[in-house]
Amino acid sequence: MTTINSKALNGSFEGVPIGETIQWKNVLYADVKHRFAPPILKTDFEGKTIDCTEDGYDCPQLPNKHDMHDGEYKSDELLCTNLRIVKPKGDFKHPLPVYLYIHGGANLVGNIYSKRTDPTPFVEHSAAIGKPVIMVVIEYRLGMLGYSTSKDGKGNWGLRDQWTSVQWVNKFIGEFGGDSQRVTVGGESSGSIGVHALVLKDGLEHHGVISRAFMSSGSLGCFLPLPVAYLDTYRAKAAKELGVEEADLDDPTKVPPYALVTAGFKIEYPFGFYAYDDFLPDNLLQAIPKLRTALVSDNDYEGSLFVKRVVPPAEIEPLLNSSETGKKVKDIYSILTGAEVCKFRGDSFFVVSNAELLGQLEKGGVDVYRQFFDQVDPFDPSLRARHAVDLVFMWKCLPNLPEWAIELANKYQTNLIKFVYDESPWPSDEVALVGNKTIKYGHYNPRKLAEKLLDLDLKEIRKLGENLTPAGEWAM
């Protein structure tokens, strides 16, 4: 049956069969009344029958390589608070565990209807191994539409959307056959950073809506929240760029969505995106996570993101030699070229931040599974184990995957599915090392270089990384 008749939501939802799954697309989890308005949990569909057979709206964004799609995207800043629910075909006696996933893309780009982010193979594999899960992927507001401060000094609109989606799934996924008591919240890159922020908010405010989290290549230490006053300076810059008054930024009739998106790119709106406001309190980082289990992962060459931002070769050595910290980093990473700079930058940005995250989880008594994803890109080995290469294997949806990559993807998906089932994907006192076309378990530590950075002043480390890879284009 593809139509869900829900009394709790006061509506009917028409789904569509895709492969061995049933999918409900463009299901609104929140209403957004106007630009820079907080999302309102969607609880009443007014007795209507909702067509959930077509792709939903994404947030207006600049063209990007994630746009692999059969047709034109539909974009709307007020209707992008929608989700895609994917369930295996079949009749199940019991509610199924749920994997709620937040896509990455630097909080600038991303689309749950792209060919690059198709959850169908993951859900099909879960059924094939006898552990069927429901996967929920969400759209949310992006760029300045999602993270600019408003004229009343608030922000975090995209993060607020993510929080509301978690609440919606906890409250209503049972209508689609999901088990609200077994919801895993996961994400990659900026999606993972969002998960971490929500985990801390949940722990600080005792909501109890997140008990299991998967965080890959991103934690809050990558982009710490910023004061509203600092982000407000970019409102002035955007208004000047557009030739309007600051208050006009809040009015889509005066500043259309794509105009604001383009202005944000031109003024280099900071990737700090989060603001300390009424949603994210300034004591957020002191929160103790209340998770039961967590799976934390990072990639060997996260610094692939920075390859287009490295300073000219002649400037690398003088920058490193200008401080004692720089000299130590130069020695640790044997830095001669931009490639070693990127390795250091990726480790200092992602891996060190994950070490801080692991410390938080330890304080909270969380049962942690640690993973190192060091498998090189199957399409271009020169990119090494680049940032986001793990998604090739988690989604298993890209065409022309080599046979060995499909086999590895099956093993990787199986581990994630076990985690969603609250089972041990591997012995908890060991780590998983994904690489060389296989997964090994044991007492490995391929992040020894990054761990040496923990003995240095982390503020100086971050500043050095920023100086070596100044603002510019991300290699997403």
N, C-alpha and C positions, 0 to 999 in steps of 0.2 A: 504494500500500500504506500503510495507516494503522498497522499494528502493527510495532514495531521489536523485533527479537529481539537482545538485546545480551549477548554473552559477557563483555565487559569489566565490565558492571554486574550480570551474573548475574540477568537479569530480562527480561521482555517488557513493552512499553509500548503500550497501545492508544490511538491518537489518534482525532481526530474531524475530518471535513471541515467547514470553515466558509468560505463563499464560494469563492474560488480558492486557498485555503490548506488545509494540514493542520496541526492543532494538538494539542499534548500539554500538558495542564494538570495542575497539582498534582503536578509531578515534584519529589520531595524532593531537595534538594541537600545537606542536612545533617540530622543528628539532634541534638536538644537534649534532654538528659536531665532537666533540671529548671530552674526559674526561675533566671536569672542564671548559667546554665552556658554555657561556650563551645560554639559549634557544632562538630560532628564531621563531617567530609566524608563524605557518603553514597556508598559505593563498592560495596555489595553488597545487592541486593534479594532475595537468598535464593531465587532460582529462581522467584519469583512472577510472575504476570501482573498488571500494575498498570493499573487503569482510569484513563486520563488524559483522559477525555471530559467530565468535569464540572469546574466551577470549584473551585479549591482554597481553603484557609483563608487569611484575612488575620489580622493582629495585632489583638487587641481595641483599639478606639479609640472616641472620642466621635463621635456623629453629625456629619456634615459634608456640604458641598455636593458632595463627590467621590463621594457614595454613589449615583450614577445606576446603577441595576441592575434587572434584570428580576425578581429574586426576593430571598430573604433571603441575606445573607452568612453564611458559616460562619467563625467566628473561633476561634482557638486559639493561645495564646502559644507553645506548644511545637511546633505543626505548621505554623506560618506560614513556615517556611524552605523555600518551594517556588517553583518557577518555571514559566513558561508559554513553550513553544517553538513558534514559528510559522514554517512553511516553505511556500514556494509549491508548488502542485500541479505534478507533472511528474517525469520522470526526468532526472537531471542526471549528466553524465559525470564531473564533478569536484566536489569538496566546495565548498560555498558560503561566502562571507564571512559573518561573524557580527556582529550588532549587539546587544551586551548592554546593557540600559538599566535604570537605577535611578531609580524615580519619586521625585518631590518630595513636599512636604506638611509641611515644617518638622520632619520626623522625628516627627510626631505623628499624621498621617493619611495615607491613600493606599491604593490597591487596584488590582492589575493586572487585575482582572476587571470593573472599572467601565466603563460606557459612555463615560466621558470618556477612558479610556486603552486603547482597543482598538487593538492593533498590526496588525490585519488589513489596513486600507487601505494602510499603509506597505509591507507585504510584497507586497501585490498590485501596487502601483505599481512596485516593484523588478522584478518579473517582466515587467510591461508595457513597461518601457523596456529590457529585455534585460540587466538587471544583477540577477539574483535574489539575495536575501540571506535569511538566517535571522535572525529577531529573537527574542531571549530577554529577557523581563521578569521581575523577581524581587520576591517578597515578603520582608520582613525585619521584625524586631522594632522597635516604635515606642514613643514616650513613655517613661514610667518603666520599662516592661517592656523597653525596648530600650536605655535610656541611663542609668538610675540606677546608682549604684555598689552593689555587693553588700557583705555584711558582712565579706568578706575583702579589700575595697579595690580591686576591679576594676570596669571598666565597658565601654562601647563595644560592647554586645552587638549592636545593630543594624549597626554598622560591621563587626564581626567576621563577621556573617552575610553582608554584602556581599562581603567579602574571600573568604569561603568559596565564594560563588557564582561569583566570577571563577575561582577554582581549579577548581571543578567543570566549568565551561564549557571551560576550557583543556584539561582532562583527558578530558572525555567527550562534547563536542559532536560529535565525529566519528561517534559512534554514530547520530546523527540527520541526518548528511549535512553537517555544518558543518566548516569548515576551522579547526582549532585554531591555525594559524599566522597567521590573519587575523581576529583578534577585536578589535573596537572597543568600548571601554567608555565609555558615555555616561550623562549624567544632567542633570536640571534642578533648580534651586533647591537644597534640601537634598540631593537626589540628586547634584547637581553638586559640592556641598561634599564629599560622601562620596567621589566619584571623585577629587577633588584630594587628599584625605587618603590614599587608597589609592595614588595615583601617588607621593606622597612616601614612603610606607612601602615601596613597591616599589623606589624609587630608593635608599633608605637601606639596605635589607637585601638588595638584589641578587637578588630573586626572579625578575625578568624575565618576569612574567606580564601586564604591561600595556605595549603598544607604541604604541597609538593611543587617544586620548581625546577625547571631545566634552564640553565643560563649558559649560553655559548658565545664566546668572543665579545663580551661586553659586561661591565659592571659600573656602578655609579662613580667609582674613582676615575673613570675615563672622562666623564663630563660632570663635574660637580655642579650642583645648583648655584645659580648666581643671584645677587641681590636684584630686586625689581628695578631699583634706581639705575643700575648698570644697563640692564636690558632696555630701559626707557630711552636711553641715549640713541638706540637704534630706531626707535619710533621717529625721533627727530630727523635722523639720516634718511629714513625711508620717505618721510613727508617731503623733505627737500629734494630727493631724487625724483619724486612724482610731481612736485610743484603744487602740493596741497597743504592744508592745515593738518596738524597731527590728529585732531579729532576726526578728520575725514577718513583716516585709516580704518575706523570702526564701521564705516558705512559703505557697503558694496555698491551702492548706486553712484558713489563718488570715486571709489577705488575698486574696480572689478577684481575678482579673485586672481586672475593671471597677472594683472598689473602688480599686485602685492607680491605674488610669487617671484616675478621677475625682478622687482625692486630688492627683495631680500637677497637674491643672488648677486646683484650689482653692488650692494653695500656690504657684502660678505657678512651676513647675519651670523653671529657666533654659534658654534656647534655646542655651546653650553646648554642651550635650549631651556633647561629647567629653571624655574624661579622660586625663591623662597616666598611663599604667599600664604593665603588662607588654606591652600590645598597641601602644600609641602611645608611643614613647619621647620624653623631653622635649627631644631634639635634632631632632625631626621637621621643624621649620621650616627647619633648616639643610640639609636633604636637597637633592640635585640631581636633578631629574627625569630619568629615563632613557628617556623617550618618544622615538619616532621622529617622530610628527606629532601635532598637537593643533589642535582647532578651539575657539575661545573666543568666547563670545557674551554680550551683555547687552541689556536692553530700555531704551527711552528713559525710561519712567515706572515704574521699579522701585519707586518710593516709594508706589505704589498700596497696597502692603502696610500702610502706616503711617497711612492716612487716619483710622482709628478711634482713633489713639493720640496725635494732635497735641494739645498743651496748649491751653487756651482762648485765643481770639484776643487777649485783653488781656494775656496772659503772654508772647506771642511776642517782641515788640519789647524788653521789659525783659531777657529772657534773652539775646537777641542783643547788646544793648548792655552787658552785664555783663562782657564781655571783649574784648580786641583781636581775637581770632580770630573771635568772634561778629560783630563789626562788619564784618570783612572778608567773612565768609560772607554777611551781609546785603547787602553791596554786590554781591558776585559774582552772587547769585541774585535780586537785587531783591525781597527777601522782604517781602511785605505781608500775605499770607494763608497759611492752612494748605496751600494747593496748592503754593506755592513751598517751604514747609518740607518737604513730601513729596518734591519734586523733589531738594532738597539731601540729604535723608535717604537716598533711594534711591541717589543718586550716591555718597555717602560710604560707604554700606554695601556696595553691589555693584560699582560701576564702579571705585572706588579699589582695592577688594580684587582685582578683575581685573587692574588695573595691576600690583599686586604679584605676582600669578600670572604675568603676562607676563614680568616681570623674572626670575622663577625659571626659566621655560622658556627664556629667552634664555641664561641661564648654562649650561643643559644642552644648548645647541645644538639645540633642538627646532625642527622646521619648523612654524611656526604660521600658521594661517588665522584672521583676525580678522573677526568679524561684528558688525554693529549691527542689532538688530531694532527698528525704529521704526514698524511697521505698527500702526495703531490697531485696537482690538477691533472685529471686523465686526458683532458683535451690539449693542454699546453704545459708540459712538465717544466718549462723554463720559469713558470710562475711559482713553482715550488708548492708548498702547502699554504697557499695564499689565504688571505682573509675571505671567509665565506665559502671556501671550497667544501666544507662539510655539508653545505646545503645540497650540493650535487648528489650526495649519497643519502641525505635524509629524505629529499623529495623523490629521487630516482625517476624524474619525469623528463629529463632532457633527452632529445633524440640522439641516436648513434652512440650510446654509452657502450664502451667495450664490455665484453662478457665478464672479465675479471672485476670490473667496476660494478656490474650488476650484482655479482656474488657478494662483493664487499658491502654494497648497499643493503642487501638482504640481511646480512649479519648486523650492520649498524642499526637498521630499522628494528630488528628483533630486540636489541638491547634497549632501545628507547621504549618499545612497547612493553617490555618487562618492567621498566621503571614506571610507566604509566599504570601498570597493574599493581604497583607497590610491591614488586618482587625485586630481589637482588639481581641486577644485570650482570654483576661479577662480584667476587668477594670484596666486602667493604674495606678491608685492610689492604687491598691492592689497588692498582690503577689500570685503566685501559689505555693502551697505546695503539692508535690507529695509524698504520703506515706499512709501506712495502707490500701493499695489496692484501693485508690481513689485519686482524686485531689480536694483540697479545695482552695478557694479563699478568701482573706481577709487581715487583717493587722497583719500578723504573722511575727515573727522574731526568727527562730530556730538557728541563728548564733550568739547568745549573747556572748558565750565564745570567739569566734573569734574576735568579736568587742572589747573585752577588750584588745586584743593584740594591737589594734590601738593606745592605750594610752601609749604603751611602745616604745622603740627605735627599729624601724623595722630592722635596720642593725644588731643589737644585737640579735633580734628574729631569723633572718635568719641564723646567725652564730650558734646560739644555736641549731637550728634544724639540721644543717649540722653536728654538733658535736655528736648529739644524734643518727643520722642515717647516718654514714659516707658512702663513696663510696662503692658500692656493687651491688648486683643483684636487679633489679626491679621486683616486683610481678605484671607483666602486664597480 
